[in-house]
């Protein structure tokens, strides 16, 4: 690293401390959703391989959760693998699944966070399903950030699964179609989502410059604030995170009013 890069790094750290010093923890979002985008483009820009990009993105997760812990965030939803990702070539998908499985095991072994899977288990290979089940069991007692790992996740699929679960529950109770239709409301569907009784995300961060949700938590983000960041996920820094929190705190949330 040359002198110019060292000075730039020092200035960024000093700026981050300044932003953090002015951060009002009472205005910090309690639930943050993260669309971790840009691993492949980061790898291409650095002259590396796609697999290396995914590994670099995976390594950023623990660091990010550490920042969340420092700022009193209570729930984090990480979108690690979408249902659409299963259409990727096997030479990329295979290593990616292995990296994600390592992430799940690492989160569970850390001991600071409670792990919860959101997604469709049937889409996942058995080693991944086993890793998720073990992670949830091992961390069930942890009194730390609740980390939703969205793996095999699609927003439309979640809503469809919620409606299916709701109808099956009603059928088990012996309700008629008319009774079910009469009882259906927003809260009933919400209780059957993957996130169940969790609070909806206050803030959704997407890296890499893309400005769309791509199906992420379509139901839960109806009133969320969005923050789109130009930096690729592996290069996401604490100062970028703090800027997102500062931007969120400066907004006046109207909830349609």
N, C-alpha and C positions, 0 to 999 in steps of 0.2 A: 504494500500500500504506500503510495507516494504522499508527500506532505500536503498536497492539495486535497486529497481524499480524506486525510486525517483531520484537516481543519473543517472540511464540510461535515464530517461525522460529529465533531465536537459541537459545531453550531447547531446541528439537528438535535443533539442531546440536550443542549442548553435551552433550545426553544421548546422541546417537549416538557422539560421541567417547569418552564414558565406557564405553559398551557395547563399542565396538571395542577400547578399551584393555584390557578384561578378557577379550577373545576369545582362546581357545587355538587357534592355527592347526593344532595336531595333531589337534584334534577337528572340524575343518571338513569337511563332506561333499565328496568328490572329484567326484561327479556329481550335479548338481541338475537336476531336470526342472521346468519352469514351465508351468502352465496360465494363460495371460495373459487373464484374464476381466474383463469389465466396461467395455470401451470404449464400447459403445452407451449403457449406463446412466450412465456418467460424462458423456457428451455431453449426454444428456437433462437430467441434473441441472444442468449448466452452461448450459443453454439453447442448445446448439450442435447441429450436424448430426451424423449418424452417421459420415459420411466424416471429419469433423474429429476425432471420437473415435478412429477407426482410425489417423489420422495421429498423434495424440497418443500412442497406444499404441506405434506404430512408433518414435517418437522416444525412448521410454523404454528401448528395447532396448540401444542402445549404452551408455547410462548404467549399466544393470544389469550388462552384461558387464564394464564397468570395475570395478564393485564386486567382481565375482567374481574378476577378475585380482588385485585388491588382497588378497584373502583366500585365495589359493592354490587355488581351485577349478580342476579340470582338465578337466571335461566339463560342458557345459550343453545341455540339450535344450529348445528353445523350440517350443511348439505354436502355430503361426501360422495353420493352416487345417485343419479337420477334413474328413473325407469328408461329414459331415452339412451342412457349411457351403455345399455346392453346391446345397442346396435353398433358399437365400435368394433373394429377388427380384433380378433381374438389375441393377436400378438400384443395389443395394448391392454385389452380388458383383463386378461389373465394376471399380468403383473400388478395392475391397478387394484384388483380384488385382494391380492396378497398384501399390498401396502395398506389398504383400508383395514384389513383384518389385524394387521400389526398395530394400527392406530387404536383400534378398539381395545386390544389387549393392553396397550401402553396406558391408555386412559384409566382402565380398571386398576392396573398395578400402581399407578401414581398415588392413589389413596386420598386425593383432595376433592374428587368430583364424583357425583352420582350419575351413572350412565343409563340412558333410556333409548331404546331403538324406536324410530318412527319410520315406517315403510312397510312394504309387503314382503314378509319372510319367505313366501313360496318362490319368489324370484331368485333367492340367494342360494349359493352352494351350501351344502351341509356344514363344512368347516366354519363358514361365516356365521351361520345360524347358531352353531354351538358357541362360538366366541361371543356373540351378542348375549346369548342366554347367560353364560358364565359371568360376563361383565355386569349385567343387571343384578344378578344374585350376589356377587362379591361386593358391589358398591351400594346395595340397598340401604345400608345403615349409615352411609356417609352423610354428614351434615355440611355439605359444601354446595357448590354450583351444580344445578341439575343440567347435565349435558345431554341434549337430544342429538343422537347421531342419525341423520336422515340418510339411510342406505337402502337402495331399491325404492326410492321415494318419487312420487309424482302427485301434484296437487289435485288433479282431477281424480286420480285413482283413490286418493285418500277420501274424498267426498263420496265416491261410489261405495267404498268399503264402509264408510260411516252409515250410509243409508241402508246398506245390506245388513249390517250389525243391528241397527235399530229395528228393522223389520223382523229379523229373526228373534230378537228379544221379545217383541210384541207378540209374535206367533207363539212363542213358548208360554206366554202368559194367557193364551187362549183368546186373544182379541180378534175381532172381526176386522175386515178391510176398512169398513166405515169408521170403526172406533179408532183404528190407527190413523186414518186420514184426519180425523177430528183432533187428535192429540198432537200431531206433528207441529213443532215450532222450531225456531232457531236454536233455542237452548237444548232441545232434545237431540238435534243433529250434532250440536257442538260437543255434547257429552260422549258421543261415539267416535270422535276424531282420534287420531293417533295420540294427540297431546291431551286428550281427556279434560281433566279439571285444571290444567295449567293455564296461567294467564297468557293472553295473546301477545305476540311480539310488539314491543313499543317501537323498536327500531330494526330495520333490515339494512345490512351493509352488503353491497356487491362490489367486488373488486374488478379490475381489468378494463374499466371504461364502458362496459356494456350497461345500457339503461333499460332493463326489462327484468321481470320476475321469473320468466321461463317456467311458470307453474309452481313456484315455491310458496307453500302455505297459503293457497288462494283464499281459503275461508278465513284463516286466522289474521291475515294482514289487511283486512278491510279498513282498519283505522290506523295502521302502522305508518310511521315515518320512514322514508327511504333515503339512503345515503349512498351515492355512486362515486366510487373512487377510481382514479385512472390507473393506479399502480397494480401490477400483477400480484396475485396472492402470495407467492413465495417471497416477494420483496416488500410485503406489507409491514410497516414499522409501527412502533408504539405511538409515534407522533401522528401517524395517519389515523390510528384508533382514537386518540385524544381529540383530534380535529372532528371526527365523526360525533363524539360525545358532546363537544362544544357546540357543534352545529345543531344537534338535537335539542340541547338545552335552550338554545336561542329561539326555537320555534314555538308558536302558540298553537296548541292542539285544540281544534274546534269541535271535532267529532260530529261534523255536519251542521253545527249550530251557527 
